[in-house]
Amino acid sequence: MVKSYGSKKYEKPYDKAVGNINKIINLLQKNYPEAITTSLNYKNPFELMVATILAAQSTDKQVNKITPFLFEKYKSPADFANADLLELQKDIKSTGFFRNKAIALKQCAKDLIEKYEGKVPDNIEDLIKLHGVGRKTANVVIANAFGKQAIIVDTHMLRISNLIGLTVNNDPTKVEFDLQKIIPDKLWTDFSHKIIYHGRSICIARRPKCEICPISEYCRYFND
């Protein structure tokens, strides 16, 4: 039987989860050794940034279906900046929210050209100055394209970090900062990828598979 989660409000994180974070990390590493990078396909930092913007309210799988064609047609920031808006909307329609995304991609490309000579910055402070790039997208880029440590708060991380009890916040930025205090900084990126994989395979939003979850012993949701 699946329990309902969300009716209870907690004032502080779950001590058992926070206190055993190294054990949780070890179990995630043991069970998901393949989860070491994003599942989005890309060849350079700009392609990853575009793909991550497209993945909002969509899935990596769906985005990967269109990016081979998209990146063949639009090869550079200039190509996106100069793209016909309606044509670009048509090209990315299958990812959803295509009107807003097309506008974001065009403006982001223009920002990139005007502010950074068309080169994607390798730090979050500059990345979030680009139109359509929030902290989640910026962290995906610096973690995967530049090999820097970052906490990636996507829908899986937001939900699971609350379920486990590592945070009581629902604001992605607050969750990011909460986790930075708990997770060893050299493992931020790896932990992010492991949790995302865990959310797609075991801790599924509508029906979590608690009976086979490798970290259930330390999870507030399971033990509550």
N, CA, C and O of each residue as an XYZ file, in Angstrom:
896
protein
N       0.844     -1.201      0.000
C       0.000      0.000      0.000
C       0.880      1.252      0.000
O       1.814      1.361      0.794
N       0.582      2.173     -0.877
C       1.364      3.399     -0.979
C       0.813      4.441     -0.020
O      -0.384      4.728     -0.014
N       1.683      4.989      0.774
C       1.270      5.996      1.730
C       1.132      7.348      1.055
O       1.777      7.623      0.043
N       0.288      8.180      1.625
C       0.146      9.546      1.112
C       1.162     10.419      1.802
O       1.286     10.398      3.027
N       1.893     11.190      1.015
C       2.901     12.060      1.606
C       2.576     13.504      1.270
O       2.148     13.790      0.152
N       2.763     14.398      2.184
C       2.536     15.808      1.917
C       1.571     16.443      2.900
O       1.499     17.668      3.002
N       0.825     15.612      3.625
C      -0.140     16.151      4.576
C       0.549     16.659      5.838
O       0.030     17.539      6.524
N       1.716     16.101      6.140
C       2.446     16.511      7.326
C       3.470     17.587      6.987
O       4.120     17.536      5.943
N       3.602     18.554      7.878
C       4.601     19.590      7.721
C       5.650     19.434      8.813
O       5.321     19.326      9.994
N       6.891     19.424      8.412
C       7.968     19.226      9.368
C       8.748     20.516      9.570
O       8.915     21.310      8.644
N       9.218     20.710     10.786
C       9.948     21.926     11.113
C      11.444     21.769     10.920
O      12.161     22.758     10.777
N      11.920     20.529     10.916
C      13.357     20.328     10.748
C      13.603     19.032      9.983
O      12.717     18.181      9.908
N      14.791     18.876      9.417
C      15.133     17.651      8.675
C      15.093     16.423      9.583
O      15.034     16.526     10.808
N      15.127     15.281      8.949
C      15.053     13.991      9.634
C      16.445     13.614     10.120
O      17.349     13.390      9.314
N      16.617     13.543     11.421
C      17.938     13.294     12.001
C      18.572     12.002     11.504
O      19.782     11.940     11.285
N      17.747     10.968     11.326
C      18.291      9.676     10.900
C      18.878      9.757      9.502
O      19.874      9.100      9.201
N      18.260     10.565      8.648
C      18.765     10.726      7.287
C      20.032     11.578      7.283
O      21.044     11.189      6.699
N      19.976     12.728      7.926
C      21.118     13.638      7.950
C      22.313     12.995      8.645
O      23.448     13.103      8.181
N      22.045     12.331      9.752
C      23.124     11.708     10.521
C      23.772     10.527      9.834
O      24.896     10.151     10.168
N      23.076      9.939      8.879
C      23.608      8.785      8.161
C      23.818      9.091      6.674
O      23.718      8.203      5.827
N      24.105     10.338      6.376
C      24.217     10.737      4.973
C      25.315      9.970      4.244
O      25.161      9.659      3.063
N      26.411      9.660      4.914
C      27.481      8.913      4.250
C      27.041      7.494      3.903
O      27.439      6.947      2.874
N      26.220      6.905      4.764
C      25.691      5.571      4.474
C      24.724      5.633      3.292
O      24.718      4.742      2.442
N      23.912      6.682      3.240
C      22.992      6.865      2.117
C      23.767      7.016      0.820
O      23.433      6.402     -0.193
N      24.810      7.844      0.861
C      25.642      8.054     -0.327
C      26.277      6.748     -0.783
O      26.280      6.441     -1.975
N      26.809      5.984      0.150
C      27.447      4.708     -0.199
C      26.455      3.734     -0.826
O      26.794      3.025     -1.774
N      25.240      3.697     -0.304
C      24.226      2.796     -0.855
C      23.809      3.226     -2.260
O      23.602      2.386     -3.136
N      23.688      4.516     -2.470
C      23.351      5.020     -3.800
C      24.468      4.706     -4.793
O      24.199      4.320     -5.931
N      25.710      4.870     -4.367
C      26.843      4.586     -5.242
C      26.920      3.097     -5.574
O      27.258      2.717     -6.695
N      26.608      2.275     -4.602
C      26.637      0.824     -4.813
C      25.542      0.378     -5.768
O      25.767     -0.490     -6.611
N      24.363      0.964     -5.644
C      23.217      0.516     -6.436
C      23.106      1.181     -7.804
O      22.480      0.632     -8.710
N      23.710      2.362     -7.959
C      23.600      3.068     -9.238
C      24.971      3.497     -9.766
O      25.199      4.687     -9.985
N      25.877      2.554     -9.969
C      27.219      2.920    -10.439
C      27.209      3.551    -11.825
O      28.136      4.274    -12.192
N      26.152      3.276    -12.598
C      26.069      3.809    -13.960
C      25.597      5.257    -14.009
O      25.726      5.916    -15.040
N      25.056      5.753    -12.913
C      24.496      7.118    -12.888
C      25.606      8.117    -12.596
O      25.796      8.529    -11.451
N      26.332      8.500    -13.629
C      27.483      9.379    -13.440
C      27.403     10.664    -14.264
O      28.278     11.523    -14.156
N      26.373     10.800    -15.077
C      26.243     11.990    -15.903
C      24.783     12.198    -16.292
O      23.927     11.365    -15.994
N      24.515     13.291    -16.945
C      23.164     13.562    -17.414
C      22.790     12.592    -18.525
O      23.659     12.080    -19.231
N      21.496     12.342    -18.677
C      21.043     11.469    -19.763
C      20.751     12.259    -21.031
O      20.370     11.679    -22.048
N      20.925     13.573    -20.979
C      20.761     14.400    -22.172
C      21.963     14.215    -23.094
O      23.099     14.109    -22.632
N      21.707     14.178    -24.391
C      22.778     14.038    -25.376
C      23.268     15.417    -25.805
O      22.465     16.304    -26.097
N      24.573     15.594    -25.842
C      25.153     16.888    -26.235
C      26.608     16.689    -26.623
O      27.233     15.693    -26.259
N      27.137     17.656    -27.369
C      28.534     17.591    -27.806
C      29.380     18.728    -27.246
O      30.609     18.677    -27.294
N      28.719     19.751    -26.717
C      29.450     20.893    -26.177
C      28.574     21.611    -25.154
O      27.382     21.319    -25.064
N      29.133     22.541    -24.383
C      28.355     23.221    -23.339
C      27.102     23.929    -23.857
O      26.072     23.934    -23.183
N      27.183     24.528    -25.051
C      26.014     25.226    -25.586
C      24.882     24.257    -25.879
O      23.729     24.538    -25.549
N      25.189     23.127    -26.489
C      24.149     22.132    -26.769
C      23.520     21.631    -25.476
O      22.309     21.418    -25.420
N      24.330     21.441    -24.435
C      23.773     20.977    -23.165
C      22.859     22.031    -22.563
O      21.811     21.692    -22.013
N      23.229     23.289    -22.655
C      22.386     24.347    -22.126
C      21.051     24.393    -22.856
O      20.000     24.510    -22.225
N      21.088     24.301    -24.174
C      19.856     24.291    -24.961
C      18.999     23.087    -24.584
O      17.795     23.224    -24.364
N      19.612     21.916    -24.511
C      18.873     20.694    -24.196
C      18.240     20.774    -22.813
O      17.121     20.300    -22.610
N      18.945     21.366    -21.870
C      18.417     21.475    -20.508
C      17.243     22.444    -20.444
O      16.284     22.203    -19.711
N      17.303     23.524    -21.192
C      16.177     24.446    -21.271
C      14.966     23.732    -21.864
O      13.843     23.908    -21.391
N      15.192     22.936    -22.890
C      14.100     22.197    -23.528
C      13.516     21.127    -22.607
O      12.339     20.782    -22.718
N      14.337     20.606    -21.703
C      13.894     19.512    -20.830
C      12.946     19.963    -19.728
O      12.328     19.129    -19.067
N      12.824     21.270    -19.521
C      11.887     21.768    -18.504
C      10.466     21.355    -18.858
O      10.023     21.562    -19.988
N       9.755     20.777    -17.910
C       8.389     20.291    -18.110
C       8.315     19.260    -19.242
O       7.272     19.091    -19.872
N       9.414     18.590    -19.484
C       9.463     17.537    -20.494
C      10.316     16.408    -19.926
O      10.482     16.320    -18.709
N      10.853     15.557    -20.769
C      11.737     14.485    -20.320
C      12.998     14.489    -21.155
O      12.996     14.931    -22.303
N      14.074     13.993    -20.572
C      15.329     13.902    -21.320
C      15.146     13.021    -22.552
O      15.703     13.303    -23.612
N      14.377     11.974    -22.408
C      14.133     11.063    -23.525
C      13.485     11.788    -24.697
O      13.885     11.597    -25.845
N      12.491     12.615    -24.412
C      11.807     13.352    -25.471
C      12.743     14.373    -26.116
O      12.757     14.532    -27.337
N      13.522     15.060    -25.285
C      14.466     16.047    -25.814
C      15.504     15.377    -26.715
O      15.860     15.913    -27.764
N      15.980     14.216    -26.305
C      16.987     13.505    -27.099
C      16.463     13.076    -28.468
O      17.243     12.824    -29.386
N      15.152     12.996    -28.600
C      14.575     12.622    -29.891
C      14.724     13.730    -30.927
O      14.847     13.458    -32.122
N      14.713     14.983    -30.465
C      14.725     16.093    -31.421
C      16.079     16.791    -31.556
O      16.321     17.478    -32.549
N      16.959     16.626    -30.576
C      18.208     17.390    -30.627
C      19.149     17.009    -31.772
O      19.870     17.884    -32.251
N      19.186     15.755    -32.242
C      20.054     15.497    -33.405
C      19.700     16.379    -34.598
O      20.581     16.957    -35.234
N      18.411     16.477    -34.897
C      17.948     17.344    -35.987
C      18.163     18.813    -35.635
O      18.623     19.600    -36.462
N      17.824     19.171    -34.396
C      17.893     20.565    -33.976
C      19.315     21.096    -34.059
O      19.535     22.198    -34.561
N      20.284     20.325    -33.571
C      21.660     20.792    -33.547
C      22.337     20.692    -34.910
O      23.397     21.278    -35.128
N      21.731     19.960    -35.810
C      22.215     19.952    -37.185
C      21.726     21.207    -37.909
O      22.423     21.758    -38.761
N      20.537     21.639    -37.563
C      19.942     22.818    -38.195
C      20.461     24.121    -37.572
O      20.750     25.089    -38.277
N      20.572     24.124    -36.240
C      21.051     25.305    -35.527
C      22.375     24.937    -34.853
O      22.383     24.322    -33.787
N      23.461     25.305    -35.461
C      24.770     24.832    -35.016
C      25.471     25.742    -34.011
O      26.448     25.337    -33.380
N      24.978     26.959    -33.863
C      25.685     27.925    -33.022
C      24.696     28.863    -32.337
O      23.518     28.889    -32.692
N      25.174     29.643    -31.344
C      24.300     30.643    -30.739
C      23.735     31.612    -31.773
O      22.584     32.036    -31.664
N      24.535     31.961    -32.769
C      24.059     32.883    -33.806
C      22.886     32.291    -34.580
O      21.958     33.009    -34.950
N      22.928     30.983    -34.823
C      21.832     30.331    -35.547
C      20.530     30.411    -34.754
O      19.463     30.646    -35.320
N      20.628     30.215    -33.454
C      19.421     30.323    -32.619
C      18.970     31.774    -32.508
O      17.773     32.054    -32.569
N      19.902     32.688    -32.347
C      19.560     34.099    -32.213
C      18.855     34.631    -33.454
O      17.964     35.475    -33.358
N      19.256     34.138    -34.609
C      18.698     34.614    -35.872
C      17.565     33.749    -36.407
O      17.040     34.014    -37.488
N      17.190     32.734    -35.669
C      16.158     31.803    -36.133
C      14.809     32.482    -36.255
O      14.489     33.385    -35.483
N      14.021     32.051    -37.221
C      12.629     32.494    -37.321
C      11.866     31.904    -36.136
O      11.887     30.692    -35.922
N      11.201     32.752    -35.378
C      10.561     32.311    -34.140
C       9.538     31.222    -34.373
O       9.530     30.220    -33.657
N       8.677     31.395    -35.356
C       7.641     30.401    -35.619
C       8.237     29.078    -36.080
O       7.738     28.008    -35.732
N       9.291     29.157    -36.851
C       9.943     27.930    -37.323
C      10.614     27.200    -36.163
O      10.553     25.974    -36.074
N      11.251     27.959    -35.281
C      11.890     27.361    -34.111
C      10.839     26.720    -33.207
O      11.058     25.632    -32.673
N       9.710     27.387    -33.035
C       8.625     26.816    -32.234
C       8.201     25.463    -32.794
O       7.987     24.509    -32.045
N       8.084     25.390    -34.095
C       7.682     24.145    -34.750
C       8.730     23.051    -34.520
O       8.391     21.887    -34.306
N       9.988     23.439    -34.566
C      11.072     22.465    -34.420
C      11.140     21.864    -33.016
O      11.593     20.731    -32.852
N      10.694     22.610    -32.001
C      10.804     22.122    -30.622
C       9.443     21.815    -30.002
O       9.348     21.584    -28.797
N       8.399     21.812    -30.812
C       7.029     21.693    -30.310
C       6.819     20.458    -29.444
O       6.086     20.525    -28.458
N       7.434     19.349    -29.781
C       7.189     18.092    -29.069
C       7.693     18.099    -27.629
O       7.355     17.200    -26.859
N       8.495     19.098    -27.250
C       8.991     19.158    -25.872
C       8.030     19.889    -24.942
O       8.250     19.931    -23.731
N       6.955     20.472    -25.506
C       5.992     21.185    -24.692
C       6.419     22.611    -24.381
O       7.605     22.937    -24.405
N       5.437     23.455    -24.088
C       5.702     24.865    -23.771
C       6.637     25.486    -24.799
O       7.511     26.284    -24.463
N       6.439     25.107    -26.054
C       7.381     25.451    -27.116
C       7.432     26.944    -27.433
O       8.466     27.438    -27.882
N       6.352     27.662    -27.213
C       6.365     29.100    -27.498
C       7.314     29.824    -26.548
O       8.159     30.611    -26.973
N       7.159     29.544    -25.261
C       8.035     30.173    -24.272
C       9.477     29.709    -24.428
O      10.409     30.500    -24.282
N       9.656     28.445    -24.720
C      11.009     27.916    -24.869
C      11.712     28.512    -26.083
O      12.909     28.793    -26.028
N      10.985     28.705    -27.168
C      11.586     29.286    -28.370
C      12.058     30.712    -28.095
O      13.147     31.107    -28.512
N      11.231     31.474    -27.393
C      11.614     32.839    -27.027
C      12.845     32.821    -26.127
O      13.775     33.608    -26.309
N      12.836     31.900    -25.143
C      13.958     31.795    -24.217
C      15.252     31.431    -24.942
O      16.306     31.997    -24.652
N      15.176     30.495    -25.880
C      16.363     30.069    -26.607
C      16.933     31.194    -27.465
O      18.147     31.393    -27.496
N      16.077     31.924    -28.154
C      16.543     33.027    -28.982
C      17.202     34.117    -28.131
O      18.280     34.608    -28.466
N      16.549     34.488    -27.033
C      17.095     35.540    -26.191
C      18.350     35.085    -25.471
O      19.292     35.860    -25.303
N      18.364     33.835    -25.046
C      19.553     33.280    -24.385
C      20.751     33.331    -25.328
O      21.853     33.701    -24.924
N      20.528     32.956    -26.583
C      21.602     32.977    -27.577
C      22.096     34.403    -27.816
O      23.296     34.637    -27.952
N      21.166     35.346    -27.867
C      21.549     36.753    -28.036
C      22.357     37.245    -26.843
O      23.367     37.929    -27.008
N      21.906     36.894    -25.634
C      22.646     37.262    -24.421
C      24.059     36.698    -24.458
O      25.024     37.381    -24.112
N      24.165     35.457    -24.876
C      25.452     34.774    -24.916
C      26.421     35.490    -25.857
O      27.602     35.650    -25.551
N      25.902     35.911    -26.991
C      26.728     36.612    -27.970
C      27.127     37.996    -27.454
O      28.288     38.391    -27.559
N      26.163     38.728    -26.899
C      26.407     40.096    -26.451
C      27.272     40.178    -25.194
O      28.106     41.074    -25.062
N      27.064     39.223    -24.261
C      27.754     39.299    -22.972
C      29.034     38.477    -22.904
O      29.980     38.848    -22.209
N      29.063     37.359    -23.627
C      30.186     36.438    -23.461
C      30.812     35.986    -24.784
O      31.457     34.939    -24.844
N      30.621     36.772    -25.831
C      31.211     36.495    -27.147
C      30.835     35.103    -27.662
O      31.612     34.458    -28.366
N      29.633     34.655    -27.299
C      29.130     33.383    -27.795
C      29.624     32.159    -27.056
O      29.293     31.032    -27.427
N      30.417     32.367    -26.008
C      30.949     31.239    -25.245
C      30.157     31.042    -23.955
O      29.858     32.003    -23.246
N      29.826     29.803    -23.661
C      29.061     29.503    -22.448
C      29.955     29.668    -21.220
O      31.018     29.050    -21.155
N      29.553     30.480    -20.255
C      30.343     30.661    -19.028
C      30.458     29.354    -18.247
O      29.594     28.482    -18.339
N      31.531     29.237    -17.483
C      31.739     28.011    -16.710
C      31.447     28.207    -15.230
O      31.923     27.445    -14.389
N      30.649     29.247    -14.913
C      30.296     29.482    -13.516
C      28.826     29.875    -13.416
O      28.260     30.457    -14.341
N      28.228     29.552    -12.292
C      26.791     29.733    -12.125
C      26.390     31.202    -12.078
O      25.293     31.562    -12.507
N      27.280     32.057    -11.556
C      26.941     33.471    -11.442
C      26.694     34.101    -12.808
O      25.754     34.881    -12.965
N      27.514     33.779    -13.790
C      27.344     34.316    -15.135
C      26.241     33.592    -15.901
O      25.512     34.214    -16.673
N      26.117     32.301    -15.693
C      25.101     31.531    -16.420
C      23.692     32.005    -16.107
O      22.858     32.097    -17.008
N      23.415     32.304    -14.850
C      22.045     32.680    -14.490
C      21.692     34.095    -14.949
O      20.559     34.538    -14.766
N      22.646     34.802    -15.538
C      22.355     36.106    -16.130
C      21.769     35.957    -17.530
O      21.265     36.919    -18.110
N      21.842     34.732    -18.067
C      21.309     34.460    -19.395
C      19.805     34.239    -19.321
O      19.312     33.626    -18.374
N      19.079     34.732    -20.310
C      17.633     34.581    -20.355
C      17.270     33.089    -20.410
O      17.808     32.336    -21.221
N      16.353     32.686    -19.540
C      15.889     31.304    -19.554
C      16.752     30.320    -18.795
O      16.452     29.127    -18.754
N      17.826     30.812    -18.192
C      18.734     29.922    -17.451
C      18.603     30.176    -15.952
O      19.031     31.214    -15.447
N      18.008     29.220    -15.251
C      17.911     29.287    -13.802
C      19.031     28.482    -13.164
O      19.924     27.991    -13.856
N      18.984     28.349    -11.868
C      20.061     27.656    -11.158
C      20.137     26.180    -11.537
O      21.227     25.612    -11.605
N      18.979     25.552    -11.784
C      18.998     24.138    -12.138
C      19.736     23.932    -13.461
O      20.617     23.078    -13.556
N      19.377     24.710    -14.474
C      20.039     24.597    -15.773
C      21.517     24.920    -15.648
O      22.359     24.218    -16.208
N      21.836     25.981    -14.913
C      23.227     26.373    -14.729
C      24.034     25.266    -14.053
O      25.168     24.990    -14.446
N      23.453     24.640    -13.044
C      24.159     23.564    -12.344
C      24.347     22.332    -13.224
O      25.377     21.663    -13.135
N      23.369     22.026    -14.070
C      23.518     20.919    -15.007
C      24.710     21.182    -15.927
O      25.502     20.280    -16.201
N      24.830     22.417    -16.398
C      25.902     22.765    -17.330
C      27.272     22.725    -16.664
O      28.202     22.120    -17.198
N      27.408     23.366    -15.498
C      28.735     23.397    -14.885
C      29.167     22.019    -14.390
O      30.358     21.711    -14.356
N      28.188     21.190    -14.005
C      28.521     19.848    -13.527
C      28.925     18.923    -14.661
O      29.914     18.199    -14.552
N      28.166     18.943    -15.749
C      28.380     17.973    -16.822
C      29.300     18.463    -17.932
O      30.098     17.692    -18.467
N      29.193     19.730    -18.276
C      30.018     20.247    -19.369
C      31.389     20.723    -18.896
O      32.357     20.705    -19.657
N      31.466     21.152    -17.624
C      32.722     21.700    -17.126
C      33.331     20.896    -15.984
O      34.412     21.232    -15.500
N      32.654     19.843    -15.549
C      33.225     18.963    -14.532
C      33.352     19.568    -13.153
O      34.181     19.128    -12.356
N      32.537     20.576    -12.857
C      32.578     21.182    -11.538
C      31.494     20.573    -10.649
O      30.526     19.990    -11.137
N      31.675     20.721     -9.344
C      30.711     20.150     -8.408
C      29.479     21.047     -8.296
O      29.592     22.264     -8.148
N      28.292     20.420     -8.369
C      27.048     21.181     -8.291
C      25.918     20.297     -7.794
O      25.844     19.113     -8.124
N      25.047     20.883     -7.004
C      23.817     20.218     -6.584
C      22.738     20.571     -7.599
O      22.393     21.742     -7.762
N      22.205     19.557     -8.284
C      21.204     19.769     -9.322
C      19.823     19.484     -8.744
O      19.486     18.330     -8.475
N      19.030     20.523     -8.553
C      17.714     20.348     -7.960
C      16.660     20.335     -9.063
O      16.084     21.367     -9.409
N      16.422     19.142     -9.607
C      15.324     18.960    -10.561
C      14.113     18.455     -9.788
O      14.119     18.475     -8.557
N      13.089     18.009    -10.477
C      11.879     17.558     -9.778
C      12.155     16.340     -8.899
O      11.553     16.190     -7.835
N      13.072     15.466     -9.345
C      13.398     14.284     -8.545
C      14.124     14.677     -7.262
O      13.766     14.215     -6.178
N      15.134     15.521     -7.380
C      15.889     15.942     -6.197
C      14.996     16.687     -5.222
O      15.083     16.474     -4.013
N      14.143     17.557     -5.735
C      13.252     18.332     -4.868
C      12.334     17.416     -4.071
O      12.176     17.580     -2.861
N      11.735     16.460     -4.752
C      10.789     15.552     -4.114
C      11.491     14.583     -3.167
O      11.067     14.415     -2.024
N      12.552     13.953     -3.633
C      13.195     12.898     -2.849
C      13.935     13.446     -1.640
O      13.917     12.823     -0.578
N      14.579     14.585     -1.773
C      15.285     15.152     -0.621
C      14.294     15.501      0.496
O      14.641     15.456      1.676
N      13.065     15.847      0.118
C      12.019     16.070      1.117
C      11.492     14.765      1.682
O      11.264     14.655      2.887
N      11.296     13.774      0.821
C      10.809     12.478      1.289
C      11.789     11.842      2.267
O      11.393     11.333      3.316
N      13.064     11.875      1.916
C      14.077     11.297      2.796
C      14.139     12.072      4.104
O      14.289     11.490      5.179
N      14.024     13.386      3.999
C      14.095     14.230      5.186
C      15.378     15.026      5.272
O      15.763     15.469      6.354
N      16.055     15.214      4.128
C      17.287     15.995      4.123
C      17.002     17.490      4.146
O      17.892     18.288      4.441
N      15.783     17.870      3.841
C      15.364     19.261      3.864
C      13.868     19.319      4.143
O      13.160     18.326      3.973
N      13.396     20.464      4.564
C      11.954     20.674      4.741
C      11.482     21.794      3.827
O      10.346     22.255      3.931
N      12.365     22.229      2.930
C      12.039     23.324      2.019
C      11.532     22.805      0.681
O      11.916     21.723      0.238
N      10.667     23.583      0.045
C      10.169     23.249     -1.280
C      10.659     24.216     -2.357
O      10.387     24.022     -3.542
N      11.371     25.238     -1.950
C      11.983     26.157     -2.903
C      13.298     25.542     -3.393
O      14.166     25.235     -2.576
N      13.463     25.357     -4.701
C      14.653     24.690     -5.238
C      15.978     25.309     -4.787
O      16.932     24.588     -4.494
N      16.037     26.633     -4.732
C      17.282     27.280     -4.322
C      17.597     26.992     -2.862
O      18.749     26.739     -2.511
N      16.575     27.030     -2.006
C      16.787     26.716     -0.593
C      17.199     25.263     -0.417
O      18.051     24.950      0.416
N      16.593     24.370     -1.204
C      16.971     22.950     -1.142
C      18.421     22.773     -1.570
O      19.169     22.018     -0.950
N      18.813     23.466     -2.621
C      20.204     23.391     -3.084
C      21.169     23.776     -1.969
O      22.151     23.078     -1.716
N      20.880     24.894     -1.304
C      21.761     25.367     -0.241
C      21.719     24.447      0.981
O      22.733     24.254      1.650
N      20.540     23.878      1.269
C      20.442     22.921      2.381
C      21.336     21.709      2.126
O      22.068     21.264      3.009
N      21.262     21.186      0.907
C      22.030     19.985      0.572
C      23.528     20.262      0.509
O      24.337     19.378      0.793
N      23.895     21.469      0.145
C      25.313     21.826      0.109
C      25.942     21.711      1.499
O      27.134     21.432      1.630
N      25.133     21.929      2.526
C      25.629     21.854      3.906
C      25.752     20.413      4.398
O      26.489     20.132      5.342
N      25.023     19.504      3.749
C      24.964     18.116      4.213
C      25.862     17.191      3.397
O      26.544     16.330      3.954
N      25.859     17.369      2.086
C      26.607     16.496      1.184
C      28.047     16.985      1.073
O      28.262     18.178      0.857
N      29.041     16.111      1.214
C      30.437     16.526      1.007
C      30.588     17.175     -0.365
O      30.099     16.641     -1.361
N      31.262     18.325     -0.424
C      31.286     19.093     -1.668
C      31.901     18.343     -2.843
O      31.578     18.639     -3.994
N      32.770     17.392     -2.584
C      33.376     16.640     -3.685
C      32.406     15.613     -4.290
O      32.714     14.978     -5.298
N      31.234     15.458     -3.661
C      30.250     14.478     -4.118
C      28.939     15.117     -4.561
O      27.966     14.404     -4.810
N      28.889     16.434     -4.666
C      27.639     17.109     -5.029
C      27.072     16.594     -6.350
O      25.896     16.240     -6.436
N      27.917     16.556     -7.372
C      27.437     16.143     -8.696
C      27.040     14.677     -8.706
O      25.988     14.321     -9.237
N      27.866     13.831     -8.127
C      27.573     12.400     -8.122
C      26.290     12.111     -7.365
O      25.469     11.311     -7.813
N      26.113     12.756     -6.221
C      24.892     12.572     -5.442
C      23.677     12.994     -6.261
O      22.645     12.324     -6.238
N      23.800     14.098     -6.979
C      22.693     14.583     -7.799
C      22.290     13.563     -8.851
O      21.106     13.274     -9.019
N      23.269     13.018     -9.558
C      22.967     12.040    -10.596
C      22.367     10.760    -10.012
O      21.479     10.151    -10.609
N      22.857     10.364     -8.853
C      22.342      9.151     -8.220
C      20.882      9.338     -7.786
O      20.057      8.443     -7.970
N      20.572     10.488     -7.216
C      19.201     10.750     -6.772
C      18.259     10.843     -7.968
O      17.143     10.325     -7.918
N      18.692     11.491     -9.030
C      17.858     11.589    -10.238
C      17.566     10.195    -10.786
O      16.429      9.894    -11.149
N      18.575      9.356    -10.846
C      18.394      7.978    -11.334
C      17.469      7.211    -10.395
O      16.603      6.459    -10.843
N      17.657      7.403     -9.096
C      16.821      6.752     -8.082
C      15.354      7.160     -8.262
O      14.450      6.336     -8.126
N      15.135      8.430     -8.565
C      13.773      8.923     -8.769
C      13.110      8.357    -10.005
O      11.889      8.200    -10.042
N      13.900      8.052    -11.012
C      13.341      7.504    -12.252
C      13.114      5.996    -12.166
O      12.274      5.454    -12.883
N      13.853      5.323    -11.299
C      13.779      3.863    -11.276
C      13.083      3.273    -10.055
O      12.405      2.252    -10.177
N      13.231      3.886     -8.883
C      12.688      3.327     -7.643
C      11.722      4.280     -6.940
O      10.569      3.927     -6.691
N      12.184      5.464     -6.626
C      11.352      6.425     -5.891
C      10.515      7.224     -6.875
O      10.682      8.435     -7.020
N       9.617      6.526     -7.546
C       8.770      7.104     -8.579
C       7.665      7.929     -7.922
O       7.083      7.514     -6.920
N       7.388      9.076     -8.483
C       6.488     10.038     -7.833
C       5.139      9.445     -7.452
O       4.714      9.566     -6.303
N       4.469      8.811     -8.391
C       3.104      8.334     -8.121
C       3.062      7.005     -7.384
O       2.080      6.686     -6.713
N       4.129      6.239     -7.514
C       4.128      4.930     -6.865
C       5.549      4.503     -6.503
O       6.158      3.706     -7.217
N       6.074      5.025     -5.411
C       7.430      4.661     -5.003
C       7.539      3.191     -4.628
O       6.654      2.637     -3.975
N       8.628      2.570     -5.046
C       8.841      1.147     -4.787
C       9.630      0.978     -3.485
O      10.770      0.515     -3.483
N       8.988      1.367     -2.381
C       9.662      1.372     -1.082
C      10.173     -0.005     -0.676
O      11.173     -0.127      0.032
N       9.462     -1.053     -1.142
C       9.825     -2.411     -0.724
C      11.175     -2.849     -1.258
O      11.776     -3.782     -0.725
N      11.667     -2.185     -2.310
C      12.987     -2.553     -2.852
C      13.949     -1.368     -2.827
O      14.996     -1.411     -3.474
N      13.612     -0.327     -2.098
C      14.456      0.859     -2.038
C      15.702      0.590     -1.201
O      15.586      0.124     -0.068
N      16.885      0.872     -1.731
C      18.120      0.583     -1.003
C      18.381      1.512      0.179
O      19.214      1.206      1.033
N      17.674      2.652      0.239
C      17.932      3.596      1.325
C      16.712      3.795      2.225
O      16.648      4.774      2.969
N      15.754      2.887      2.164
C      14.515      3.044      2.943
C      14.762      3.108      4.446
O      14.002      3.748      5.173
N      15.816      2.450      4.914
C      16.122      2.439      6.346
C      16.339      3.847      6.893
O      16.102      4.105      8.073
N      16.787      4.744      6.038
C      17.108      6.100      6.468
C      16.139      7.158      5.949
O      16.418      8.355      6.008
N      14.999      6.697      5.442
C      14.035      7.592      4.794
C      12.873      7.944      5.722
O      12.232      7.057      6.286
N      12.610      9.217      5.873
C      11.500      9.673      6.739
C      10.160      9.153      6.218
O       9.321      8.700      6.997
N       9.963      9.219      4.914
C       8.700      8.771      4.309
C       8.425      7.319      4.636
O       7.302      6.964      4.993
N       9.441      6.473      4.518
C       9.270      5.034      4.759
C       9.050      4.743      6.247
O       8.256      3.873      6.603
N       9.745      5.464      7.095
C       9.712      5.159      8.526
C       8.667      5.926      9.313
O       8.461      5.656     10.496
N       8.006      6.876      8.673
C       7.026      7.692      9.384
C       5.773      6.877      9.716
O       4.836      7.403     10.317
